[in-house]
Amino acid sequence: MTEKDNKTSRRKVLSTTGAFALTGIAGVQGASGKKHDDEHPGKSGGKGKGQSADATLSGSVKLKAENGGTKQEWKETMEQRGRNPSSSLESGDSVQIAQEGEAGNLQNLTYVDHWKDTAQLSPDCKPGDDADFDIEHLCTVYKAVDSDNNIVQDSNGDYRYIVELWEQAEVTDESTWCSSAQVKELKSEIHDNQYDDITFHDRDPSTTYDVNDERLTVRQYAEVNGVAFGADQVVEYDDGTFGPDEWTPGPGGDYVVSWEGEDRTVVDMIAFVDIGSESQIDFDDWTPMTWDYYTRVGY
């Protein structure tokens, strides 16, 4: 098998393998792996291994509907990731996700909106022949719904949502002169826009782990008024640390998650955040949250 075939094979595995089927019980165990005692702070660039500079990409997006993508774009992205949006469950401007077992699960969630950015990074190989990396960032908001597709409210009257943060970086064209091209860091943040309108209930991952060629199941579930809702997905890392950099629960919350290490193939990072709002969020008339993302690659 060629190196290119190896990378294609791993991408397929990452996009089509997931956690076991859900039981509908809240409080399922979160990401598995080796626990790291301290939360791991991210870095912001710097030099590679003595021969080239790292390349970085960052962005900040206010979660407005006008900044979001089309429903068709979202469907295509989900299908590429191995999740199957069920067209038979469409309702108005939202799409409910069918459980897919081995492809990861979303339970009692309906799509609200998403924001996506794709780019290519080429860190400077000073001897020449830069490597290329394809970068993709995605933030998706789902609302929790019951069996009749009515949005779930908790005992405080807040409507409940799950935010999914996903990033992927892949070496697509390696360098002849600088052969050690690597994905080094992925980071994503979701926070309230200082209005205290959004309550951050929980998240996963909630602990930082040392990872070394391990498959981790990231999952966030809750049960509100008899309705269990949430999501899970499997990720795999060759090496590094993965977990939260910051967590501010309650009104006006904030969550930052990152992976940092060395990986020469494909890196997927995913996290889920459980939030509540006293008003239903459609992102048309007000913008309750901002999403920030960051990627670093190099030699």
C-alpha positions as CSV (number, residue, x, y, z in Angstrom):
1,M,0.0,0.0,0.0
2,T,1.4,3.4,-0.9
3,E,1.7,6.3,1.6
4,K,-1.1,8.1,-0.2
5,D,-3.3,5.0,0.2
6,N,-2.4,4.8,3.8
7,K,-3.6,8.4,4.4
8,T,-6.8,7.7,2.5
9,S,-7.4,4.6,4.4
10,R,-6.9,6.3,7.8
11,R,-9.3,9.2,6.7
12,K,-11.9,6.5,5.9
13,V,-11.4,4.8,9.3
14,L,-11.7,8.1,11.2
15,S,-14.9,9.1,9.3
16,T,-16.7,5.7,9.6
17,T,-15.9,4.5,13.1
18,G,-17.5,5.6,16.2
19,A,-18.9,4.7,19.6
20,F,-21.3,1.8,20.4
21,A,-25.0,2.4,20.1
22,L,-26.5,4.6,22.7
23,T,-28.7,3.4,25.6
24,G,-30.4,6.8,26.1
25,I,-29.0,7.1,29.7
26,A,-27.5,10.4,30.7
27,G,-24.1,10.7,32.3
28,V,-22.2,8.4,30.0
29,Q,-18.4,8.3,30.5
30,G,-16.5,11.0,28.5
31,A,-13.3,10.8,26.5
32,S,-11.1,7.8,27.4
33,G,-7.3,7.9,27.5
34,K,-4.5,8.6,29.9
35,K,-5.4,11.4,32.3
36,H,-3.1,14.4,32.4
37,D,-2.8,16.1,35.7
38,D,-2.7,19.7,34.5
39,E,-4.6,21.4,31.7
40,H,-2.4,21.9,28.7
41,P,-2.0,25.5,27.5
42,G,-1.8,26.0,23.8
43,K,1.1,27.7,21.9
44,S,1.0,30.3,19.2
45,G,3.5,29.5,16.5
46,G,7.2,29.7,16.6
47,K,9.9,27.8,14.7
48,G,10.0,24.2,13.5
49,K,12.9,21.8,14.0
50,G,15.6,24.2,13.2
51,Q,14.9,24.5,9.5
52,S,11.6,26.1,8.8
53,A,8.9,28.4,10.3
54,D,5.5,27.0,11.3
55,A,2.4,28.1,9.4
56,T,-0.7,29.1,11.4
57,L,-4.3,29.9,10.7
58,S,-6.8,31.5,13.0
59,G,-10.3,33.0,12.7
60,S,-13.2,34.4,14.7
61,V,-16.8,34.1,13.7
62,K,-19.9,35.6,15.2
63,L,-22.6,33.0,15.0
64,K,-25.0,34.9,12.7
65,A,-27.2,33.1,10.2
66,E,-25.7,35.4,7.5
67,N,-22.3,34.0,8.2
68,G,-23.5,30.4,8.1
69,G,-23.4,27.9,5.3
70,T,-26.3,26.3,3.3
71,K,-28.1,23.2,4.6
72,Q,-26.9,21.3,1.6
73,E,-23.3,22.2,2.4
74,W,-23.8,20.9,5.9
75,K,-25.4,17.6,4.7
76,E,-22.4,17.0,2.3
77,T,-19.9,17.7,5.1
78,M,-21.7,15.3,7.5
79,E,-21.8,12.6,4.8
80,Q,-18.1,13.0,4.2
81,R,-17.5,12.5,7.9
82,G,-19.6,9.3,7.9
83,R,-22.8,10.7,9.5
84,N,-26.0,10.4,7.5
85,P,-28.5,13.3,7.7
86,S,-31.9,11.6,7.3
87,S,-34.0,13.5,4.8
88,S,-37.1,11.7,6.0
89,L,-36.8,13.6,9.3
90,E,-36.6,17.1,7.8
91,S,-38.8,19.7,9.5
92,G,-39.0,23.3,8.3
93,D,-35.5,24.7,8.1
94,S,-34.0,22.0,10.3
95,V,-32.8,18.5,9.8
96,Q,-32.8,15.8,12.4
97,I,-29.9,13.4,12.5
98,A,-30.5,9.7,12.5
99,Q,-28.4,7.5,14.8
100,E,-25.7,5.8,12.8
101,G,-24.1,3.4,15.3
102,E,-20.6,2.8,14.1
103,A,-20.4,6.3,12.5
104,G,-21.0,8.1,15.7
105,N,-24.3,9.1,17.2
106,L,-26.5,12.2,17.6
107,Q,-29.6,11.5,19.7
108,N,-32.7,13.7,19.8
109,L,-30.9,16.6,18.1
110,T,-32.1,18.7,15.2
111,Y,-29.8,20.9,13.1
112,V,-30.2,24.6,13.6
113,D,-27.2,26.2,11.7
114,H,-23.5,25.8,11.0
115,W,-20.4,27.8,10.2
116,K,-17.5,26.4,8.2
117,D,-14.0,27.5,7.0
118,T,-11.6,25.6,4.7
119,A,-8.1,26.6,3.8
120,Q,-4.7,25.4,2.8
121,L,-1.5,26.0,4.7
122,S,2.0,25.6,3.4
123,P,4.8,26.1,6.0
124,D,8.0,27.5,4.7
125,C,10.6,24.8,3.8
126,K,13.7,27.0,3.4
127,P,15.5,24.5,1.2
128,G,12.4,24.5,-1.1
129,D,9.4,22.4,-2.0
130,D,6.9,23.3,0.7
131,A,4.4,20.7,2.0
132,D,0.6,21.4,1.7
133,F,-2.0,20.9,4.4
134,D,-5.8,20.9,3.9
135,I,-7.5,22.5,6.9
136,E,-11.2,22.4,7.7
137,H,-13.1,24.0,10.7
138,L,-16.8,23.4,11.5
139,C,-19.1,24.7,14.2
140,T,-22.6,23.2,14.3
141,V,-25.5,24.1,16.6
142,Y,-28.2,21.5,17.3
143,K,-31.3,21.9,19.4
144,A,-32.5,19.1,21.7
145,V,-35.9,17.8,20.7
146,D,-38.4,15.2,22.0
147,S,-40.0,12.5,19.9
148,D,-42.5,15.0,18.4
149,N,-39.6,17.3,17.4
150,N,-40.5,19.9,20.0
151,I,-37.5,21.7,21.5
152,V,-36.7,20.6,25.0
153,Q,-36.9,23.0,28.0
154,D,-35.3,22.3,31.4
155,S,-36.7,23.0,34.8
156,N,-35.6,26.7,34.5
157,G,-37.5,27.1,31.3
158,D,-34.3,27.3,29.2
159,Y,-34.2,25.8,25.8
160,R,-31.3,23.3,25.4
161,Y,-28.7,23.0,22.6
162,I,-25.6,21.0,21.8
163,V,-22.7,22.8,20.0
164,E,-20.3,20.6,18.1
165,L,-16.8,21.9,17.4
166,W,-14.8,20.0,14.8
167,E,-11.5,20.6,13.1
168,Q,-9.4,18.5,10.7
169,A,-5.9,19.0,9.3
170,E,-4.3,16.7,6.8
171,V,-0.9,16.6,4.9
172,T,-2.0,16.4,1.3
173,D,1.4,17.1,-0.5
174,E,4.6,16.2,1.3
175,S,7.9,18.1,0.9
176,T,10.9,16.3,-0.7
177,W,13.4,18.6,1.1
178,C,11.5,18.9,4.4
179,S,10.1,15.4,4.9
180,S,8.9,15.8,8.5
181,A,5.8,17.9,7.7
182,Q,3.4,17.6,10.7
183,V,0.1,18.8,12.1
184,K,1.1,20.4,15.4
185,E,-1.9,22.1,17.0
186,L,-5.7,22.5,16.7
187,K,-7.7,24.7,19.0
188,S,-11.4,25.8,19.1
189,E,-13.3,28.1,21.4
190,I,-17.0,28.9,21.9
191,H,-18.1,31.7,24.2
192,D,-21.0,34.0,25.1
193,N,-20.8,37.5,23.7
194,Q,-20.7,39.1,27.2
195,Y,-24.5,39.2,27.3
196,D,-24.9,36.4,29.8
197,D,-27.7,35.1,27.7
198,I,-26.2,31.6,27.3
199,T,-25.7,29.2,30.1
200,F,-22.9,26.6,29.7
201,H,-24.0,23.4,31.3
202,D,-21.4,20.8,30.5
203,R,-18.8,19.7,27.9
204,D,-16.6,16.9,26.7
205,P,-13.7,16.5,26.7
206,S,-13.6,17.8,30.3
207,T,-10.1,16.5,31.2
208,T,-6.8,16.7,29.4
209,Y,-5.3,13.4,28.3
210,D,-1.9,12.2,27.0
211,V,-2.6,10.3,23.8
212,N,-0.3,8.0,21.9
213,D,-1.9,6.1,18.9
214,E,-5.2,5.9,20.8
215,R,-8.8,6.0,19.8
216,L,-10.8,8.2,22.1
217,T,-14.6,8.5,22.4
218,V,-15.8,12.0,23.0
219,R,-19.4,12.1,24.2
220,Q,-21.8,14.6,25.8
221,Y,-25.3,13.6,26.9
222,A,-27.9,14.9,29.3
223,E,-31.4,14.1,30.2
224,V,-34.0,16.8,30.7
225,N,-37.6,16.2,31.6
226,G,-37.3,12.6,30.5
227,V,-35.7,13.3,27.1
228,A,-32.1,12.1,26.7
229,F,-30.1,14.0,24.1
230,G,-26.5,14.4,23.0
231,A,-23.7,13.3,20.7
232,D,-20.6,11.2,20.5
233,Q,-17.7,10.6,18.0
234,V,-14.4,8.7,18.0
235,V,-11.1,10.5,17.3
236,E,-7.6,9.0,17.0
237,Y,-4.3,10.6,17.7
238,D,-0.8,9.4,17.0
239,D,0.8,11.5,19.7
240,G,0.1,14.6,21.9
241,T,-2.3,16.0,24.5
242,F,-6.0,16.6,24.0
243,G,-8.4,18.4,26.3
244,P,-9.7,21.7,27.6
245,D,-7.7,24.8,28.0
246,E,-10.5,26.8,29.6
247,W,-13.9,26.2,31.0
248,T,-16.3,28.8,32.5
249,P,-19.7,27.2,33.3
250,G,-22.9,29.0,33.9
251,P,-24.3,32.2,32.3
252,G,-21.8,34.0,30.0
253,G,-19.7,30.8,29.7
254,D,-16.6,30.0,27.8
255,Y,-15.0,26.7,26.5
256,V,-11.6,26.2,24.8
257,V,-10.4,22.8,23.7
258,S,-7.2,21.9,22.0
259,W,-5.0,19.1,20.7
260,E,-1.2,19.6,20.5
261,G,1.4,17.1,19.4
262,E,2.9,15.6,16.2
263,D,1.0,13.8,13.5
264,R,2.0,13.3,9.9
265,T,-1.3,12.1,8.5
266,V,-4.8,13.2,9.4
267,V,-5.9,14.8,12.7
268,D,-9.5,15.2,13.6
269,M,-10.5,17.1,16.8
270,I,-14.0,17.2,18.1
271,A,-15.7,18.5,21.2
272,F,-19.3,19.0,22.4
273,V,-20.8,21.7,24.6
274,D,-24.3,21.5,26.3
275,I,-25.8,25.0,26.5
276,G,-29.2,26.6,27.5
277,S,-30.9,29.8,26.5
278,E,-34.0,31.5,27.9
279,S,-35.0,32.3,24.3
280,Q,-35.0,30.0,21.3
281,I,-31.9,30.7,19.2
282,D,-32.3,31.1,15.4
283,F,-29.2,33.4,14.9
284,D,-31.2,35.7,12.7
285,D,-32.1,38.6,15.1
286,W,-29.3,38.2,17.7
287,T,-25.9,36.7,18.0
288,P,-25.4,35.1,21.3
289,M,-22.0,33.4,20.7
290,T,-18.6,33.7,19.0
291,W,-16.5,30.8,17.7
292,D,-12.7,31.1,17.4
293,Y,-10.4,28.5,15.8
294,Y,-6.7,28.0,15.4
295,T,-4.4,25.6,13.5
296,R,-0.6,25.2,13.5
297,V,1.4,23.1,11.1
298,G,5.1,22.8,10.3
299,Y,8.3,20.7,10.4
